[in-house]
Amino acid sequence: AIAACARGFAWPAALQLLEDLAVPGEVSYTSVINACGNGHEWSLAVHLLSLMKSSWISPSRISCNATISACEKGQAWRE
């Protein structure tokens, strides 16, 4: 369901689904990070990557690339 939200640019719904999970994992976080990137919410994507680390979830290369992509889509490189 989260991945479908990412494809449909529905990052708020994806974030809500993540919050509703009892124990979210790396794949769930990555899907929401992708949704944030599609919605140009790069700062939220960076925050979610940070949350993964503080929750003892090791970000994968895919998670990191999704976050970088979100920053690119949101033109965060200008800041």
PDB file as gemmi writes it, atoms N, CA and C in Angstrom:
CRYST1    1.000    1.000    1.000  90.00  90.00  90.00 P 1                      
ATOM      1  N   ALA A   1       0.817  -1.191   0.000  1.00  0.00           N  
ATOM      2  CA  ALA A   1       0.000   0.000   0.000  1.00  0.00           C  
ATOM      3  C   ALA A   1       0.863   1.258   0.000  1.00  0.00           C  
ATOM      4  N   ILE A   2       1.962   1.230   0.769  1.00  0.00           N  
ATOM      5  CA  ILE A   2       2.846   2.391   0.821  1.00  0.00           C  
ATOM      6  C   ILE A   2       3.474   2.638  -0.547  1.00  0.00           C  
ATOM      7  N   ALA A   3       3.892   1.583  -1.209  1.00  0.00           N  
ATOM      8  CA  ALA A   3       4.501   1.731  -2.534  1.00  0.00           C  
ATOM      9  C   ALA A   3       3.499   2.310  -3.529  1.00  0.00           C  
ATOM     10  N   ALA A   4       2.249   1.939  -3.415  1.00  0.00           N  
ATOM     11  CA  ALA A   4       1.223   2.493  -4.298  1.00  0.00           C  
ATOM     12  C   ALA A   4       1.064   3.987  -4.056  1.00  0.00           C  
ATOM     13  N   CYS A   5       1.162   4.402  -2.817  1.00  0.00           N  
ATOM     14  CA  CYS A   5       1.098   5.830  -2.501  1.00  0.00           C  
ATOM     15  C   CYS A   5       2.293   6.560  -3.117  1.00  0.00           C  
ATOM     16  N   ALA A   6       3.447   5.927  -3.092  1.00  0.00           N  
ATOM     17  CA  ALA A   6       4.648   6.539  -3.667  1.00  0.00           C  
ATOM     18  C   ALA A   6       4.470   6.748  -5.163  1.00  0.00           C  
ATOM     19  N   ARG A   7       3.902   5.765  -5.825  1.00  0.00           N  
ATOM     20  CA  ARG A   7       3.685   5.883  -7.272  1.00  0.00           C  
ATOM     21  C   ARG A   7       2.626   6.927  -7.586  1.00  0.00           C  
ATOM     22  N   GLY A   8       1.694   7.132  -6.677  1.00  0.00           N  
ATOM     23  CA  GLY A   8       0.606   8.072  -6.901  1.00  0.00           C  
ATOM     24  C   GLY A   8       0.850   9.449  -6.315  1.00  0.00           C  
ATOM     25  N   PHE A   9       2.072   9.731  -5.903  1.00  0.00           N  
ATOM     26  CA  PHE A   9       2.439  11.038  -5.351  1.00  0.00           C  
ATOM     27  C   PHE A   9       1.645  11.379  -4.089  1.00  0.00           C  
ATOM     28  N   ALA A  10       1.232  10.375  -3.347  1.00  0.00           N  
ATOM     29  CA  ALA A  10       0.422  10.582  -2.147  1.00  0.00           C  
ATOM     30  C   ALA A  10       1.286  10.429  -0.900  1.00  0.00           C  
ATOM     31  N   TRP A  11       2.274  11.297  -0.753  1.00  0.00           N  
ATOM     32  CA  TRP A  11       3.193  11.157   0.372  1.00  0.00           C  
ATOM     33  C   TRP A  11       2.500  11.292   1.735  1.00  0.00           C  
ATOM     34  N   PRO A  12       1.457  12.136   1.911  1.00  0.00           N  
ATOM     35  CA  PRO A  12       0.815  12.181   3.236  1.00  0.00           C  
ATOM     36  C   PRO A  12       0.197  10.828   3.625  1.00  0.00           C  
ATOM     37  N   ALA A  13      -0.426  10.157   2.665  1.00  0.00           N  
ATOM     38  CA  ALA A  13      -1.021   8.846   2.954  1.00  0.00           C  
ATOM     39  C   ALA A  13       0.057   7.823   3.255  1.00  0.00           C  
ATOM     40  N   ALA A  14       1.168   7.882   2.522  1.00  0.00           N  
ATOM     41  CA  ALA A  14       2.278   6.959   2.767  1.00  0.00           C  
ATOM     42  C   ALA A  14       2.846   7.173   4.168  1.00  0.00           C  
ATOM     43  N   LEU A  15       2.984   8.427   4.566  1.00  0.00           N  
ATOM     44  CA  LEU A  15       3.498   8.731   5.898  1.00  0.00           C  
ATOM     45  C   LEU A  15       2.556   8.218   6.974  1.00  0.00           C  
ATOM     46  N   GLN A  16       1.265   8.361   6.760  1.00  0.00           N  
ATOM     47  CA  GLN A  16       0.279   7.862   7.727  1.00  0.00           C  
ATOM     48  C   GLN A  16       0.352   6.343   7.849  1.00  0.00           C  
ATOM     49  N   LEU A  17       0.493   5.661   6.720  1.00  0.00           N  
ATOM     50  CA  LEU A  17       0.617   4.199   6.762  1.00  0.00           C  
ATOM     51  C   LEU A  17       1.872   3.779   7.513  1.00  0.00           C  
ATOM     52  N   LEU A  18       2.966   4.510   7.330  1.00  0.00           N  
ATOM     53  CA  LEU A  18       4.203   4.206   8.057  1.00  0.00           C  
ATOM     54  C   LEU A  18       3.994   4.368   9.559  1.00  0.00           C  
ATOM     55  N   GLU A  19       3.325   5.448   9.941  1.00  0.00           N  
ATOM     56  CA  GLU A  19       3.068   5.695  11.358  1.00  0.00           C  
ATOM     57  C   GLU A  19       2.154   4.641  11.969  1.00  0.00           C  
ATOM     58  N   ASP A  20       1.286   4.053  11.145  1.00  0.00           N  
ATOM     59  CA  ASP A  20       0.343   3.038  11.633  1.00  0.00           C  
ATOM     60  C   ASP A  20       0.980   1.662  11.822  1.00  0.00           C  
ATOM     61  N   LEU A  21       2.154   1.459  11.229  1.00  0.00           N  
ATOM     62  CA  LEU A  21       2.822   0.163  11.356  1.00  0.00           C  
ATOM     63  C   LEU A  21       3.372  -0.022  12.763  1.00  0.00           C  
ATOM     64  N   ALA A  22       3.209  -1.209  13.308  1.00  0.00           N  
ATOM     65  CA  ALA A  22       3.729  -1.496  14.647  1.00  0.00           C  
ATOM     66  C   ALA A  22       5.253  -1.449  14.649  1.00  0.00           C  
ATOM     67  N   VAL A  23       5.848  -2.086  13.673  1.00  0.00           N  
ATOM     68  CA  VAL A  23       7.311  -2.131  13.570  1.00  0.00           C  
ATOM     69  C   VAL A  23       7.699  -1.912  12.107  1.00  0.00           C  
ATOM     70  N   PRO A  24       7.849  -0.646  11.714  1.00  0.00           N  
ATOM     71  CA  PRO A  24       8.224  -0.399  10.323  1.00  0.00           C  
ATOM     72  C   PRO A  24       9.653  -0.854  10.050  1.00  0.00           C  
ATOM     73  N   GLY A  25       9.887  -1.320   8.848  1.00  0.00           N  
ATOM     74  CA  GLY A  25      11.212  -1.788   8.463  1.00  0.00           C  
ATOM     75  C   GLY A  25      11.825  -0.901   7.395  1.00  0.00           C  
ATOM     76  N   GLU A  26      12.971  -1.327   6.930  1.00  0.00           N  
ATOM     77  CA  GLU A  26      13.739  -0.559   5.950  1.00  0.00           C  
ATOM     78  C   GLU A  26      12.959  -0.361   4.660  1.00  0.00           C  
ATOM     79  N   VAL A  27      12.268  -1.387   4.196  1.00  0.00           N  
ATOM     80  CA  VAL A  27      11.512  -1.287   2.943  1.00  0.00           C  
ATOM     81  C   VAL A  27      10.372  -0.274   3.091  1.00  0.00           C  
ATOM     82  N   SER A  28       9.693  -0.283   4.219  1.00  0.00           N  
ATOM     83  CA  SER A  28       8.600   0.665   4.449  1.00  0.00           C  
ATOM     84  C   SER A  28       9.113   2.102   4.466  1.00  0.00           C  
ATOM     85  N   TYR A  29      10.199   2.325   5.188  1.00  0.00           N  
ATOM     86  CA  TYR A  29      10.785   3.664   5.229  1.00  0.00           C  
ATOM     87  C   TYR A  29      11.207   4.112   3.832  1.00  0.00           C  
ATOM     88  N   THR A  30      11.840   3.224   3.093  1.00  0.00           N  
ATOM     89  CA  THR A  30      12.308   3.568   1.750  1.00  0.00           C  
ATOM     90  C   THR A  30      11.144   3.927   0.836  1.00  0.00           C  
ATOM     91  N   SER A  31      10.056   3.207   0.947  1.00  0.00           N  
ATOM     92  CA  SER A  31       8.878   3.510   0.130  1.00  0.00           C  
ATOM     93  C   SER A  31       8.330   4.895   0.454  1.00  0.00           C  
ATOM     94  N   VAL A  32       8.302   5.243   1.723  1.00  0.00           N  
ATOM     95  CA  VAL A  32       7.809   6.572   2.109  1.00  0.00           C  
ATOM     96  C   VAL A  32       8.789   7.653   1.661  1.00  0.00           C  
ATOM     97  N   ILE A  33      10.079   7.374   1.752  1.00  0.00           N  
ATOM     98  CA  ILE A  33      11.086   8.323   1.258  1.00  0.00           C  
ATOM     99  C   ILE A  33      10.881   8.556  -0.234  1.00  0.00           C  
ATOM    100  N   ASN A  34      10.593   7.501  -0.983  1.00  0.00           N  
ATOM    101  CA  ASN A  34      10.294   7.645  -2.411  1.00  0.00           C  
ATOM    102  C   ASN A  34       9.052   8.509  -2.625  1.00  0.00           C  
ATOM    103  N   ALA A  35       8.025   8.275  -1.827  1.00  0.00           N  
ATOM    104  CA  ALA A  35       6.804   9.078  -1.938  1.00  0.00           C  
ATOM    105  C   ALA A  35       7.104  10.547  -1.655  1.00  0.00           C  
ATOM    106  N   CYS A  36       7.927  10.803  -0.656  1.00  0.00           N  
ATOM    107  CA  CYS A  36       8.301  12.184  -0.339  1.00  0.00           C  
ATOM    108  C   CYS A  36       9.065  12.809  -1.500  1.00  0.00           C  
ATOM    109  N   GLY A  37       9.934  12.049  -2.109  1.00  0.00           N  
ATOM    110  CA  GLY A  37      10.672  12.555  -3.263  1.00  0.00           C  
ATOM    111  C   GLY A  37       9.747  12.907  -4.403  1.00  0.00           C  
ATOM    112  N   ASN A  38       8.767  12.054  -4.662  1.00  0.00           N  
ATOM    113  CA  ASN A  38       7.802  12.323  -5.726  1.00  0.00           C  
ATOM    114  C   ASN A  38       6.963  13.560  -5.422  1.00  0.00           C  
ATOM    115  N   GLY A  39       6.779  13.839  -4.144  1.00  0.00           N  
ATOM    116  CA  GLY A  39       6.010  15.016  -3.733  1.00  0.00           C  
ATOM    117  C   GLY A  39       6.869  16.234  -3.456  1.00  0.00           C  
ATOM    118  N   HIS A  40       8.153  16.150  -3.797  1.00  0.00           N  
ATOM    119  CA  HIS A  40       9.104  17.253  -3.593  1.00  0.00           C  
ATOM    120  C   HIS A  40       9.234  17.651  -2.127  1.00  0.00           C  
ATOM    121  N   GLU A  41       9.078  16.693  -1.242  1.00  0.00           N  
ATOM    122  CA  GLU A  41       9.219  16.904   0.202  1.00  0.00           C  
ATOM    123  C   GLU A  41      10.582  16.387   0.656  1.00  0.00           C  
ATOM    124  N   TRP A  42      11.639  17.000   0.147  1.00  0.00           N  
ATOM    125  CA  TRP A  42      12.987  16.501   0.400  1.00  0.00           C  
ATOM    126  C   TRP A  42      13.375  16.566   1.871  1.00  0.00           C  
ATOM    127  N   SER A  43      12.941  17.594   2.587  1.00  0.00           N  
ATOM    128  CA  SER A  43      13.338  17.707   3.994  1.00  0.00           C  
ATOM    129  C   SER A  43      12.726  16.582   4.824  1.00  0.00           C  
ATOM    130  N   LEU A  44      11.516  16.173   4.479  1.00  0.00           N  
ATOM    131  CA  LEU A  44      10.884  15.045   5.169  1.00  0.00           C  
ATOM    132  C   LEU A  44      11.613  13.749   4.844  1.00  0.00           C  
ATOM    133  N   ALA A  45      12.060  13.610   3.610  1.00  0.00           N  
ATOM    134  CA  ALA A  45      12.820  12.420   3.222  1.00  0.00           C  
ATOM    135  C   ALA A  45      14.108  12.310   4.039  1.00  0.00           C  
ATOM    136  N   VAL A  46      14.804  13.428   4.201  1.00  0.00           N  
ATOM    137  CA  VAL A  46      16.039  13.440   5.001  1.00  0.00           C  
ATOM    138  C   VAL A  46      15.718  13.107   6.455  1.00  0.00           C  
ATOM    139  N   HIS A  47      14.622  13.654   6.952  1.00  0.00           N  
ATOM    140  CA  HIS A  47      14.202  13.372   8.329  1.00  0.00           C  
ATOM    141  C   HIS A  47      13.903  11.880   8.516  1.00  0.00           C  
ATOM    142  N   LEU A  48      13.236  11.281   7.550  1.00  0.00           N  
ATOM    143  CA  LEU A  48      12.917   9.854   7.647  1.00  0.00           C  
ATOM    144  C   LEU A  48      14.180   8.998   7.633  1.00  0.00           C  
ATOM    145  N   LEU A  49      15.159   9.374   6.833  1.00  0.00           N  
ATOM    146  CA  LEU A  49      16.427   8.642   6.827  1.00  0.00           C  
ATOM    147  C   LEU A  49      17.080   8.729   8.207  1.00  0.00           C  
ATOM    148  N   SER A  50      17.030   9.898   8.801  1.00  0.00           N  
ATOM    149  CA  SER A  50      17.567  10.080  10.149  1.00  0.00           C  
ATOM    150  C   SER A  50      16.799   9.244  11.171  1.00  0.00           C  
ATOM    151  N   LEU A  51      15.474   9.189  11.023  1.00  0.00           N  
ATOM    152  CA  LEU A  51      14.660   8.367  11.922  1.00  0.00           C  
ATOM    153  C   LEU A  51      15.020   6.890  11.824  1.00  0.00           C  
ATOM    154  N   MET A  52      15.313   6.445  10.614  1.00  0.00           N  
ATOM    155  CA  MET A  52      15.724   5.052  10.435  1.00  0.00           C  
ATOM    156  C   MET A  52      16.942   4.757  11.302  1.00  0.00           C  
ATOM    157  N   LYS A  53      17.926   5.636  11.220  1.00  0.00           N  
ATOM    158  CA  LYS A  53      19.170   5.427  11.967  1.00  0.00           C  
ATOM    159  C   LYS A  53      18.916   5.441  13.471  1.00  0.00           C  
ATOM    160  N   SER A  54      18.087   6.380  13.928  1.00  0.00           N  
ATOM    161  CA  SER A  54      17.827   6.468  15.371  1.00  0.00           C  
ATOM    162  C   SER A  54      16.952   5.316  15.865  1.00  0.00           C  
ATOM    163  N   SER A  55      16.278   4.633  14.937  1.00  0.00           N  
ATOM    164  CA  SER A  55      15.454   3.474  15.291  1.00  0.00           C  
ATOM    165  C   SER A  55      16.207   2.157  15.112  1.00  0.00           C  
ATOM    166  N   TRP A  56      17.500   2.245  14.905  1.00  0.00           N  
ATOM    167  CA  TRP A  56      18.370   1.091  14.722  1.00  0.00           C  
ATOM    168  C   TRP A  56      18.037   0.293  13.464  1.00  0.00           C  
ATOM    169  N   ILE A  57      17.530   0.985  12.459  1.00  0.00           N  
ATOM    170  CA  ILE A  57      17.272   0.368  11.158  1.00  0.00           C  
ATOM    171  C   ILE A  57      18.361   0.849  10.218  1.00  0.00           C  
ATOM    172  N   SER A  58      19.137  -0.064   9.696  1.00  0.00           N  
ATOM    173  CA  SER A  58      20.234   0.302   8.814  1.00  0.00           C  
ATOM    174  C   SER A  58      19.697   0.668   7.429  1.00  0.00           C  
ATOM    175  N   PRO A  59      19.922   1.909   7.023  1.00  0.00           N  
ATOM    176  CA  PRO A  59      19.498   2.289   5.678  1.00  0.00           C  
ATOM    177  C   PRO A  59      20.294   1.521   4.628  1.00  0.00           C  
ATOM    178  N   SER A  60      19.610   1.067   3.609  1.00  0.00           N  
ATOM    179  CA  SER A  60      20.290   0.371   2.524  1.00  0.00           C  
ATOM    180  C   SER A  60      20.794   1.396   1.513  1.00  0.00           C  
ATOM    181  N   ARG A  61      21.500   0.919   0.545  1.00  0.00           N  
ATOM    182  CA  ARG A  61      21.942   1.777  -0.550  1.00  0.00           C  
ATOM    183  C   ARG A  61      20.717   2.371  -1.256  1.00  0.00           C  
ATOM    184  N   ILE A  62      19.654   1.583  -1.343  1.00  0.00           N  
ATOM    185  CA  ILE A  62      18.425   2.054  -1.987  1.00  0.00           C  
ATOM    186  C   ILE A  62      17.797   3.189  -1.177  1.00  0.00           C  
ATOM    187  N   SER A  63      17.795   3.057   0.149  1.00  0.00           N  
ATOM    188  CA  SER A  63      17.254   4.118   1.012  1.00  0.00           C  
ATOM    189  C   SER A  63      18.035   5.419   0.835  1.00  0.00           C  
ATOM    190  N   CYS A  64      19.344   5.287   0.818  1.00  0.00           N  
ATOM    191  CA  CYS A  64      20.198   6.471   0.666  1.00  0.00           C  
ATOM    192  C   CYS A  64      20.008   7.103  -0.708  1.00  0.00           C  
ATOM    193  N   ASN A  65      19.928   6.278  -1.742  1.00  0.00           N  
ATOM    194  CA  ASN A  65      19.717   6.807  -3.089  1.00  0.00           C  
ATOM    195  C   ASN A  65      18.346   7.475  -3.219  1.00  0.00           C  
ATOM    196  N   ALA A  66      17.336   6.908  -2.574  1.00  0.00           N  
ATOM    197  CA  ALA A  66      16.000   7.511  -2.609  1.00  0.00           C  
ATOM    198  C   ALA A  66      16.011   8.887  -1.939  1.00  0.00           C  
ATOM    199  N   THR A  67      16.762   9.008  -0.864  1.00  0.00           N  
ATOM    200  CA  THR A  67      16.879  10.292  -0.169  1.00  0.00           C  
ATOM    201  C   THR A  67      17.619  11.304  -1.029  1.00  0.00           C  
ATOM    202  N   ILE A  68      18.691  10.881  -1.654  1.00  0.00           N  
ATOM    203  CA  ILE A  68      19.434  11.767  -2.558  1.00  0.00           C  
ATOM    204  C   ILE A  68      18.541  12.209  -3.706  1.00  0.00           C  
ATOM    205  N   SER A  69      17.770  11.283  -4.253  1.00  0.00           N  
ATOM    206  CA  SER A  69      16.851  11.604  -5.338  1.00  0.00           C  
ATOM    207  C   SER A  69      15.794  12.610  -4.887  1.00  0.00           C  
ATOM    208  N   ALA A  70      15.290  12.444  -3.664  1.00  0.00           N  
ATOM    209  CA  ALA A  70      14.297  13.389  -3.132  1.00  0.00           C  
ATOM    210  C   ALA A  70      14.897  14.785  -3.027  1.00  0.00           C  
ATOM    211  N   CYS A  71      16.149  14.863  -2.591  1.00  0.00           N  
ATOM    212  CA  CYS A  71      16.823  16.158  -2.494  1.00  0.00           C  
ATOM    213  C   CYS A  71      17.001  16.783  -3.870  1.00  0.00           C  
ATOM    214  N   GLU A  72      17.315  15.951  -4.847  1.00  0.00           N  
ATOM    215  CA  GLU A  72      17.479  16.451  -6.209  1.00  0.00           C  
ATOM    216  C   GLU A  72      16.139  16.975  -6.755  1.00  0.00           C  
ATOM    217  N   LYS A  73      15.075  16.194  -6.561  1.00  0.00           N  
ATOM    218  CA  LYS A  73      13.763  16.602  -7.054  1.00  0.00           C  
ATOM    219  C   LYS A  73      13.275  17.881  -6.384  1.00  0.00           C  
ATOM    220  N   GLY A  74      13.629  18.038  -5.115  1.00  0.00           N  
ATOM    221  CA  GLY A  74      13.234  19.234  -4.372  1.00  0.00           C  
ATOM    222  C   GLY A  74      14.222  20.370  -4.519  1.00  0.00           C  
ATOM    223  N   GLN A  75      15.226  20.162  -5.339  1.00  0.00           N  
ATOM    224  CA  GLN A  75      16.283  21.145  -5.594  1.00  0.00           C  
ATOM    225  C   GLN A  75      16.952  21.608  -4.306  1.00  0.00           C  
ATOM    226  N   ALA A  76      17.127  20.671  -3.370  1.00  0.00           N  
ATOM    227  CA  ALA A  76      17.776  20.985  -2.095  1.00  0.00           C  
ATOM    228  C   ALA A  76      19.238  21.321  -2.287  1.00  0.00           C  
ATOM    229  N   TRP A  77      19.817  20.938  -3.391  1.00  0.00           N  
ATOM    230  CA  TRP A  77      21.217  21.213  -3.655  1.00  0.00           C  
ATOM    231  C   TRP A  77      21.470  22.707  -3.782  1.00  0.00           C  
ATOM    232  N   ARG A  78      20.416  23.483  -3.976  1.00  0.00           N  
ATOM    233  CA  ARG A  78      20.574  24.938  -4.078  1.00  0.00           C  
ATOM    234  C   ARG A  78      20.767  25.576  -2.715  1.00  0.00           C  
ATOM    235  N   GLU A  79      20.409  24.858  -1.659  1.00  0.00           N  
ATOM    236  CA  GLU A  79      20.492  25.417  -0.306  1.00  0.00           C  
ATOM    237  C   GLU A  79      21.815  25.116   0.327  1.00  0.00           C  
TER     238      GLU A  79                                                      
END                                                                             
